[in-house]
């Protein structure tokens, strides 16, 4: 029963993550609730294998259906991978709870800004010259790669927001770019979990199948329904991120 429920959550997480990021807000808490006896590294490592493969399928599906600016992906992906490593290193030395109240305020501001600007991400309106865009993408990748390593939840959604609000991509294009950047950033951490034997394959493989199915369905839906659909899902997921961080801050207080 626990594995069946975990697979249901894996499908839902894959669907949400492929549209706008934030699938970890569904899959990781479900894993902790259903398997409380497992050590944290086993849960994170097992979940990372399933979600990384699912994200890869979503990225492949987007690449077939949406024009992806690969130069932008390369710049953002490389800085995200490097800074994610440093974020994880710093996280092992400092309690991430120190930053959570600040991050909560920032994410609330993201939600309000996205909700009030009804036309945000509906069309591509670039805010920088063409030669500047790769460097802005690299800065976004660095900042959110570090965030991913240091804190984690909602990185995909914040990547989408960064590419929409700072550079001027549409929500659909931003989701496509973010999926590929996420895959690049996840590879190094997945290698760590695999080499240290933290991945429980009897759980990871069924989760992976369901996550892949959800990722494929979500990316297809995003392409078919367009920017307005992605924006709505983005707002729902950001509300979930706010609730998660608010709970963490209140519990700590």
Secondary structure, 3 states (H helix, E strand, C coil): CHHHHHHHHHHHHHHHHHHHCCCHHHHHHHHHHHCCCCCHHHHHHHHHHHHHHHHHHHHHHHHHHCCCCHHHHHHHHHHHHHHHHHHHHHHCCCCCHHHHHHHHHHHHHHHHHHHHCCCCCCCCCCCCCHHHHHHHHHHHHHHHHHHHHHCCCCHHHHHHHHHHHHHCCCHHHHHHHHHHHHHHHHHHHHHHHHHCCCCCHHHHHHHHHHHHHHHHHHHHHHHHHCHHHHHHHHHHHHHHHHHHHHHHHHHHC
